[in-house]
Amino acid sequence: MGQRACKPEVGKPAGVALPDVRAMLASAVARHKAGDAAAGGLYRAVLSIEPSHGDVLHLLGVTALQVGAAETAGNWLRRALAVDGTQAYYRNSFGEALRALGQPDEAQKQYRLALALRPAYPEALANLLRQPQPGDNAPALLERFCRLRLAGAGELLAVADSRLLAGRLADANLAYRAAVALEPMTVQAYVNLGATASRKTDHAQAATAYRRALRLSPDHPGAWNNLASAVWELNDGPGATGFCRRSMALKPDHPDPYANLGYIQRSQAQNGDDFAEAATLCRRALRLNPSHVSALNNLGIVNLDLGRLDEAERLFRRTLEAEPKHPDARFNLSLALLKAGRLKEGWDFYEARWETGQLPVVNAQLRAWRGEPLNGATILLHAEQGHGDTLHFVRYAPLVAAQGGRVVLAVQPALKRLVAGMPGVAAVYALTEAFPAPDFHCPLLSLPRLLGTELDTIPSGIPYLHPPAAAVGKWLGQPLPGAGLRVGLVWSGDPRPSLLRANLTDRRRSMTLRDLAPLAEVPNLRFVSLQMGGPAAQLADPPAGMDIHDPMGAVTDFADTAALVLRLDLVITVDTSVAHLVGALGKPVWVLSRYDGCWRWLQDRDDTPWYPTMRLFRQTVSGDWTTVGRRVADALHKLVG
């Protein structure tokens, strides 16, 4: 400890034995290490002999810290530093006292001073790295810390945990890896390494880490539950279900796997029984922990799917009471509000979509438009989700231009030619193309909020899209069925099997061509397929009596599809991009909507303020397309007389 040699005390008669300070200090330190409270008295006894003994002042500060007396500790440590400000461990301990006193910035200064005095000081490095904001050089400090073999796995884990809590995922990943390299049998390090990888959306790495933890500890319920989440993200629904159930079996009173499986079951739900099972699992989690955030949020989603908007809203708000910044709950609340027609509040919460990790990150160097006057500035309006979303919200481009902006669009390549002719649009780029830096940018689905859209102010003027003349000319020359009502058909969306969430939603929104068999009974109809992708193969075996013309081999983009639609009398489609295309063209369109219908179609309506020519045919029983097909056939009978 760098103790000093004792000096004879002034004023003592020659030959009188002086107390052995070195022995007293050694005894005090031994008692301190053994947890003996008497150590403090011995330190004070030494201090009465040598009032400026820096090590003793430091150790008195340490003992005070250990019993929670941070202010007393700070006083002792200031005195120690006054004796010798070059001792790194004095600085480190003083930093700990300041941290305990709620002075993190001052604490950080002391940790840095300690490291300046002793760069290879693991305790000071650990303390600095546990700070929420350890500074710009945190990665370099962490690498130095991990290289120090003086740091044990426990210290590395503590630092890694603090970096994970601070959202510094790369730092946490490095520290966890260093911990398992030092002690490969550390189960919790692998579990936390998996959690870090999951936060980074590296679900394959997460699954590997959880499996490593389970090899070391096969009965670790948390690792099984976390593995379920990881493999779910890797499109393994059956595996995720089995791992959740394994976690439940190991620890039946733990709510996490019930909440997790509730979410998985809801996402895979194809009928009412599936939704009911999902709700039961979430309620089981809430019986175990009434404030379980994931269970509250997941049960809210189930209620949203079932159209119980008031209950869904209540559950999402309860989630936010427990965790006010929960991004998924904020986003889900937006869907409930929008579906209920409460657009103003709904748009505000809809901005949480950027926090959910489900959308690509917008270039942070672009300046976001907040609704301020544009005065001729160039504003980039860009697609952010699917083709249908772009077709739906590109209607706002002329409104932004009317506010004085030079509007540039960035859209999916298949939409570029179609939207190029929109009024007020100066230029159109494909998302895959480079474009000049604008003065402002705005995602398309943020425009309703910025422009204050309510139900009675939805810009519903149609048509707002027009196919280019070249496409119109091309399709005027294409043969189509003759006399009768020309009806376009789309029975399936894009399955996107590599994207689990999108694929599961598509399973609910899509039907088969055979579900439309009742339409074949309606006279004087001429069917035209508008179906793209794999589901078009069903045309090889159509329902009896249904002759379908398929021109889609000549379609290259949405401009072609739009020109083709202009030659039809009606389009009947599931809820996919074609529905928005036909509505934007001002042509009649009947949309066959799944039971858990999209928020934009509101609740319990067969029309929509977004598209005056649209009519909705909703499932009344989840998964039942047969009844929907019959209702559409009945409506067609009335239409043709």
ZIMOVEN-V602825 format. One record per residue. RES is the residue in three letters. PSI is psi in degrees with one decimal (999 if undefined). Layout:
res=RES psi=PSI
res=RES psi=PSI
This chain:
res=MET psi=3.2
res=GLY psi=33.1
res=GLN psi=150.0
res=ARG psi=156.1
res=ALA psi=143.6
res=CYS psi=146.1
res=LYS psi=146.5
res=PRO psi=141.0
res=GLU psi=130.6
res=VAL psi=138.6
res=GLY psi=-7.7
res=LYS psi=141.0
res=PRO psi=143.0
res=ALA psi=138.6
res=GLY psi=-7.5
res=VAL psi=131.3
res=ALA psi=131.0
res=LEU psi=152.0
res=PRO psi=142.7
res=ASP psi=93.2
res=VAL psi=-39.8
res=ARG psi=-44.0
res=ALA psi=-40.4
res=MET psi=-43.0
res=LEU psi=-40.9
res=ALA psi=-40.9
res=SER psi=-41.9
res=ALA psi=-43.4
res=VAL psi=-41.5
res=ALA psi=-44.0
res=ARG psi=-37.9
res=HIS psi=-47.2
res=LYS psi=-29.9
res=ALA psi=-1.9
res=GLY psi=19.5
res=ASP psi=120.7
res=ALA psi=-18.3
res=ALA psi=-12.2
res=ALA psi=-37.5
res=GLY psi=-40.2
res=GLY psi=-38.8
res=LEU psi=-39.6
res=TYR psi=-40.5
res=ARG psi=-34.6
res=ALA psi=-41.7
res=VAL psi=-41.4
res=LEU psi=-29.5
res=SER psi=-24.5
res=ILE psi=-42.2
res=GLU psi=85.9
res=PRO psi=-17.8
res=SER psi=29.5
res=HIS psi=103.7
res=GLY psi=-41.2
res=ASP psi=-38.8
res=VAL psi=-42.9
res=LEU psi=-41.6
res=HIS psi=-45.3
res=LEU psi=-33.2
res=LEU psi=-37.5
res=GLY psi=-40.7
res=VAL psi=-43.9
res=THR psi=-38.5
res=ALA psi=-41.3
res=LEU psi=-40.0
res=GLN psi=-20.7
res=VAL psi=11.6
res=GLY psi=10.9
res=ALA psi=72.9
res=ALA psi=-37.8
res=GLU psi=-43.8
res=THR psi=-42.1
res=ALA psi=-44.2
res=GLY psi=-38.7
res=ASN psi=-45.6
res=TRP psi=-42.2
res=LEU psi=-31.7
res=ARG psi=-40.8
res=ARG psi=-38.8
res=ALA psi=-42.8
res=LEU psi=-29.4
res=ALA psi=-30.8
res=VAL psi=-44.0
res=ASP psi=99.9
res=GLY psi=3.8
res=THR psi=4.2
res=GLN psi=115.7
res=ALA psi=-38.9
res=TYR psi=-23.8
res=TYR psi=-46.1
res=ARG psi=-44.5
res=ASN psi=-45.4
res=SER psi=-38.5
res=PHE psi=-38.1
res=GLY psi=-40.9
res=GLU psi=-40.5
res=ALA psi=-43.7
res=LEU psi=-38.7
res=ARG psi=-43.7
res=ALA psi=-26.8
res=LEU psi=4.9
res=GLY psi=31.1
res=GLN psi=69.6
res=PRO psi=-35.2
res=ASP psi=-43.5
res=GLU psi=-36.3
res=ALA psi=-44.0
res=GLN psi=-37.5
res=LYS psi=-41.3
res=GLN psi=-39.1
res=TYR psi=-40.9
res=ARG psi=-37.3
res=LEU psi=-38.5
res=ALA psi=-41.3
res=LEU psi=-28.9
res=ALA psi=-33.9
res=LEU psi=-31.7
res=ARG psi=87.4
res=PRO psi=-33.2
res=ALA psi=60.1
res=TYR psi=95.0
res=PRO psi=-38.2
res=GLU psi=-43.1
res=ALA psi=-40.0
res=LEU psi=-44.7
res=ALA psi=-44.8
res=ASN psi=-41.4
res=LEU psi=-42.2
res=LEU psi=-18.4
res=ARG psi=-10.9
res=GLN psi=141.9
res=PRO psi=-36.0
res=GLN psi=80.6
res=PRO psi=-2.7
res=GLY psi=167.2
res=ASP psi=-25.5
res=ASN psi=20.5
res=ALA psi=-43.8
res=PRO psi=-41.1
res=ALA psi=-40.2
res=LEU psi=-40.7
res=LEU psi=-42.0
res=GLU psi=-41.4
res=ARG psi=-43.2
res=PHE psi=-44.4
res=CYS psi=-26.2
res=ARG psi=-17.7
res=LEU psi=112.0
res=ARG psi=-9.2
res=LEU psi=-23.0
res=ALA psi=123.8
res=GLY psi=172.3
res=ALA psi=-35.1
res=GLY psi=-45.0
res=GLU psi=-41.2
res=LEU psi=-41.3
res=LEU psi=-41.7
res=ALA psi=-44.0
res=VAL psi=-44.6
res=ALA psi=-43.2
res=ASP psi=-41.9
res=SER psi=-37.7
res=ARG psi=-35.2
res=LEU psi=-44.8
res=LEU psi=-31.9
res=ALA psi=-1.6
res=GLY psi=10.8
res=ARG psi=80.5
res=LEU psi=-39.9
res=ALA psi=-41.0
res=ASP psi=-46.5
res=ALA psi=-42.7
res=ASN psi=-44.0
res=LEU psi=-44.6
res=ALA psi=-39.8
res=TYR psi=-40.7
res=ARG psi=-37.9
res=ALA psi=-37.7
res=ALA psi=-44.4
res=VAL psi=-25.8
res=ALA psi=-35.4
res=LEU psi=-41.9
res=GLU psi=88.0
res=PRO psi=-11.6
res=MET psi=13.0
res=THR psi=99.5
res=VAL psi=-48.1
res=GLN psi=-28.1
res=ALA psi=-40.9
res=TYR psi=-39.3
res=VAL psi=-46.2
res=ASN psi=-32.1
res=LEU psi=-39.7
res=GLY psi=-41.2
res=ALA psi=-39.0
res=THR psi=-44.9
res=ALA psi=-38.5
res=SER psi=-42.3
res=ARG psi=-29.8
res=LYS psi=3.5
res=THR psi=23.8
res=ASP psi=78.3
res=HIS psi=-27.9
res=ALA psi=-44.5
res=GLN psi=-38.6
res=ALA psi=-46.3
res=ALA psi=-40.0
res=THR psi=-43.8
res=ALA psi=-42.7
res=TYR psi=-38.8
res=ARG psi=-35.9
res=ARG psi=-42.1
res=ALA psi=-40.2
res=LEU psi=-26.0
res=ARG psi=-34.3
res=LEU psi=-32.7
res=SER psi=83.7
res=PRO psi=-17.6
res=ASP psi=28.9
res=HIS psi=102.3
res=PRO psi=-35.9
res=GLY psi=-38.5
res=ALA psi=-39.3
res=TRP psi=-43.6
res=ASN psi=-42.9
res=ASN psi=-36.7
res=LEU psi=-37.2
res=ALA psi=-45.3
res=SER psi=-40.7
res=ALA psi=-46.9
res=VAL psi=-25.9
res=TRP psi=-44.2
res=GLU psi=-19.0
res=LEU psi=18.1
res=ASN psi=23.8
res=ASP psi=79.9
res=GLY psi=-48.0
res=PRO psi=-41.1
res=GLY psi=-43.9
res=ALA psi=-43.0
res=THR psi=-46.4
res=GLY psi=-39.3
res=PHE psi=-37.5
res=CYS psi=-44.2
res=ARG psi=-33.2
res=ARG psi=-42.4
res=SER psi=-42.1
res=MET psi=-42.6
res=ALA psi=-35.6
res=LEU psi=-33.3
res=LYS psi=80.4
res=PRO psi=-20.7
res=ASP psi=12.5
res=HIS psi=125.7
res=PRO psi=-23.5
res=ASP psi=-50.1
res=PRO psi=-28.7
res=TYR psi=-44.3
res=ALA psi=-40.8
res=ASN psi=-47.8
res=LEU psi=-31.9
res=GLY psi=-42.8
res=TYR psi=-43.5
res=ILE psi=-44.4
res=GLN psi=-39.9
res=ARG psi=-43.4
res=SER psi=-30.6
res=GLN psi=-1.9
res=ALA psi=134.6
res=GLN psi=-7.6
res=ASN psi=177.8
res=GLY psi=-35.6
res=ASP psi=-37.7
res=ASP psi=-42.6
res=PHE psi=-39.8
res=ALA psi=-40.7
res=GLU psi=-40.6
res=ALA psi=-43.5
res=ALA psi=-39.8
res=THR psi=-42.8
res=LEU psi=-43.2
res=CYS psi=-39.6
res=ARG psi=-34.3
res=ARG psi=-43.1
res=ALA psi=-39.4
res=LEU psi=-26.5
res=ARG psi=-34.6
res=LEU psi=-32.2
res=ASN psi=97.1
res=PRO psi=-15.7
res=SER psi=18.9
res=HIS psi=113.6
res=VAL psi=-48.1
res=SER psi=-39.5
res=ALA psi=-42.1
res=LEU psi=-47.4
res=ASN psi=-44.8
res=ASN psi=-38.3
res=LEU psi=-34.5
res=GLY psi=-40.7
res=ILE psi=-42.5
res=VAL psi=-44.5
res=ASN psi=-35.7
res=LEU psi=-44.6
res=ASP psi=-36.2
res=LEU psi=2.2
res=GLY psi=12.1
res=ARG psi=76.9
res=LEU psi=-39.0
res=ASP psi=-44.1
res=GLU psi=-39.0
res=ALA psi=-46.0
res=GLU psi=-43.0
res=ARG psi=-42.6
res=LEU psi=-39.6
res=PHE psi=-38.4
res=ARG psi=-34.6
res=ARG psi=-38.8
res=THR psi=-43.3
res=LEU psi=-24.7
res=GLU psi=-39.1
res=ALA psi=-34.6
res=GLU psi=87.2
res=PRO psi=-26.3
res=LYS psi=14.5
res=HIS psi=109.0
res=PRO psi=-39.8
res=ASP psi=-40.4
res=ALA psi=-39.1
res=ARG psi=-43.7
res=PHE psi=-44.1
res=ASN psi=-37.0
res=LEU psi=-37.7
res=SER psi=-39.8
res=LEU psi=-39.8
res=ALA psi=-42.7
res=LEU psi=-44.2
res=LEU psi=-41.1
res=LYS psi=-30.2
res=ALA psi=-2.4
res=GLY psi=9.2
res=ARG psi=73.4
res=LEU psi=-40.5
res=LYS psi=-52.8
res=GLU psi=-34.9
res=GLY psi=-43.4
res=TRP psi=-38.4
res=ASP psi=-48.4
res=PHE psi=-24.1
res=TYR psi=-21.0
res=GLU psi=-18.3
res=ALA psi=-9.9
res=ARG psi=-28.0
res=TRP psi=-15.7
res=GLU psi=-5.9
res=THR psi=-11.1
res=GLY psi=8.6
res=GLN psi=-7.2
res=LEU psi=151.1
res=PRO psi=144.6
res=VAL psi=133.8
res=VAL psi=143.0
res=ASN psi=115.0
res=ALA psi=-16.6
res=GLN psi=-15.0
res=LEU psi=140.7
res=ARG psi=121.7
res=ALA psi=138.4
res=TRP psi=129.9
res=ARG psi=11.7
res=GLY psi=3.2
res=GLU psi=160.9
res=PRO psi=139.4
res=LEU psi=-36.1
res=ASN psi=48.1
res=GLY psi=-1.9
res=ALA psi=151.1
res=THR psi=128.2
res=ILE psi=129.0
res=LEU psi=118.0
res=LEU psi=122.1
res=HIS psi=145.6
res=ALA psi=150.4
res=GLU psi=-20.5
res=GLN psi=-128.8
res=GLY psi=175.6
res=HIS psi=-41.4
res=GLY psi=-40.4
res=ASP psi=-40.4
res=THR psi=-46.4
res=LEU psi=-36.7
res=HIS psi=-46.5
res=PHE psi=-2.6
res=VAL psi=-13.6
res=ARG psi=-21.5
res=TYR psi=-12.6
res=ALA psi=-47.9
res=PRO psi=-30.8
res=LEU psi=-37.4
res=VAL psi=-40.2
res=ALA psi=-37.2
res=ALA psi=-17.8
res=GLN psi=8.3
res=GLY psi=10.7
res=GLY psi=150.2
res=ARG psi=107.9
res=VAL psi=127.4
res=VAL psi=133.5
res=LEU psi=141.9
res=ALA psi=114.3
res=VAL psi=173.7
res=GLN psi=144.6
res=PRO psi=-37.6
res=ALA psi=-12.2
res=LEU psi=-10.6
res=LYS psi=-48.9
res=ARG psi=-33.7
res=LEU psi=-43.7
res=VAL psi=-6.4
res=ALA psi=-26.4
res=GLY psi=9.9
res=MET psi=139.1
res=PRO psi=140.7
res=GLY psi=-2.4
res=VAL psi=118.7
res=ALA psi=-33.6
res=ALA psi=152.7
res=VAL psi=132.2
res=TYR psi=149.5
res=ALA psi=148.8
res=LEU psi=-23.4
res=THR psi=-5.3
res=GLU psi=154.8
res=ALA psi=146.6
res=PHE psi=154.5
res=PRO psi=147.8
res=ALA psi=128.5
res=PRO psi=172.4
res=ASP psi=-35.5
res=PHE psi=162.7
res=HIS psi=158.5
res=CYS psi=128.3
res=PRO psi=144.8
res=LEU psi=-39.2
res=LEU psi=2.2
res=SER psi=-11.8
res=LEU psi=-40.0
res=PRO psi=-37.9
res=ARG psi=-46.4
res=LEU psi=-28.8
res=LEU psi=7.2
res=GLY psi=38.0
res=THR psi=125.1
res=GLU psi=175.2
res=LEU psi=-39.0
res=ASP psi=2.3
res=THR psi=15.5
res=ILE psi=127.3
res=PRO psi=96.8
res=SER psi=16.0
res=GLY psi=126.4
res=ILE psi=156.5
res=PRO psi=149.5
res=TYR psi=-0.7
res=LEU psi=143.7
res=HIS psi=128.2
res=PRO psi=150.0
res=PRO psi=155.1
res=ALA psi=-36.9
res=ALA psi=-40.2
res=ALA psi=-40.4
res=VAL psi=-45.7
res=GLY psi=-40.8
res=LYS psi=-43.6
res=TRP psi=-18.4
res=LEU psi=-26.4
res=GLY psi=-1.0
res=GLN psi=136.0
res=PRO psi=136.3
res=LEU psi=162.3
res=PRO psi=149.4
res=GLY psi=-125.0
res=ALA psi=144.4
res=GLY psi=175.1
res=LEU psi=117.2
res=ARG psi=119.1
res=VAL psi=117.6
res=GLY psi=144.5
res=LEU psi=134.9
res=VAL psi=120.5
res=TRP psi=-3.3
res=SER psi=146.7
res=GLY psi=-164.9
res=ASP psi=116.8
res=PRO psi=-31.9
res=ARG psi=63.4
res=PRO psi=-21.2
res=SER psi=-12.0
res=LEU psi=103.0
res=LEU psi=-51.9
res=ARG psi=-45.3
res=ALA psi=-39.0
res=ASN psi=-41.8
res=LEU psi=-39.1
res=THR psi=-40.8
res=ASP psi=-33.3
res=ARG psi=-34.7
res=ARG psi=-33.0
res=ARG psi=-20.0
res=SER psi=152.0
res=MET psi=-173.1
res=THR psi=160.7
res=LEU psi=-33.9
res=ARG psi=-24.1
res=ASP psi=-18.2
res=LEU psi=12.0
res=ALA psi=-38.0
res=PRO psi=-22.9
res=LEU psi=-24.8
res=ALA psi=-17.7
res=GLU psi=-11.8
res=VAL psi=127.6
res=PRO psi=159.4
res=ASN psi=31.4
res=LEU psi=141.5
res=ARG psi=110.1
res=PHE psi=137.8
res=VAL psi=123.9
res=SER psi=131.7
res=LEU psi=14.7
res=GLN psi=132.6
res=MET psi=165.7
res=GLY psi=-164.4
res=GLY psi=-41.1
res=PRO psi=-17.5
res=ALA psi=-18.5
res=ALA psi=-20.2
res=GLN psi=-15.4
res=LEU psi=-20.6
res=ALA psi=-18.7
res=ASP psi=69.8
res=PRO psi=164.7
res=PRO psi=153.1
res=ALA psi=133.0
res=GLY psi=1.7
res=MET psi=106.6
res=ASP psi=119.4
res=ILE psi=124.5
res=HIS psi=134.2
res=ASP psi=99.4
res=PRO psi=6.6
res=MET psi=-12.1
res=GLY psi=-21.2
res=ALA psi=-0.2
res=VAL psi=128.0
res=THR psi=-22.2
res=ASP psi=-174.5
res=PHE psi=-23.3
res=ALA psi=-41.7
res=ASP psi=-47.4
res=THR psi=-40.2
res=ALA psi=-44.0
res=ALA psi=-36.9
res=LEU psi=-43.6
res=VAL psi=-34.3
res=LEU psi=-21.1
res=ARG psi=2.3
res=LEU psi=160.5
res=ASP psi=-27.7
res=LEU psi=145.4
res=VAL psi=132.1
res=ILE psi=121.9
res=THR psi=150.7
res=VAL psi=174.3
res=ASP psi=86.0
res=THR psi=-174.8
res=SER psi=-29.8
res=VAL psi=-34.6
res=ALA psi=-44.3
res=HIS psi=-38.4
res=LEU psi=-49.6
res=VAL psi=-40.9
res=GLY psi=-40.4
res=ALA psi=-26.3
res=LEU psi=-8.3
res=GLY psi=19.2
res=LYS psi=152.6
res=PRO psi=134.0
res=VAL psi=131.6
res=TRP psi=121.6
res=VAL psi=127.4
res=LEU psi=106.8
res=SER psi=135.1
res=ARG psi=164.6
res=TYR psi=-46.3
res=ASP psi=64.6
res=GLY psi=162.3
res=CYS psi=147.0
res=TRP psi=-31.4
res=ARG psi=-17.4
res=TRP psi=7.2
res=LEU psi=-153.7
res=GLN psi=131.6
res=ASP psi=39.2
res=ARG psi=148.8
res=ASP psi=8.9
res=ASP psi=178.5
res=THR psi=135.8
res=PRO psi=-12.1
res=TRP psi=-34.5
res=TYR psi=105.5
res=PRO psi=-24.1
res=THR psi=9.6
res=MET psi=142.2
res=ARG psi=136.9
res=LEU psi=134.4
res=PHE psi=104.5
res=ARG psi=145.6
res=GLN psi=134.8
res=THR psi=-15.5
res=VAL psi=129.1
res=SER psi=129.6
res=GLY psi=-4.4
res=ASP psi=96.2
res=TRP psi=-17.2
res=THR psi=-46.8
res=THR psi=-39.0
res=VAL psi=-44.8
res=GLY psi=-40.1
res=ARG psi=-41.0
res=ARG psi=-39.1
res=VAL psi=-41.9
res=ALA psi=-41.4
res=ASP psi=-41.6
res=ALA psi=-35.8
res=LEU psi=-38.7
res=HIS psi=-44.3
res=LYS psi=-36.3
res=LEU psi=-42.3
res=VAL psi=-6.6
res=GLY psi=999
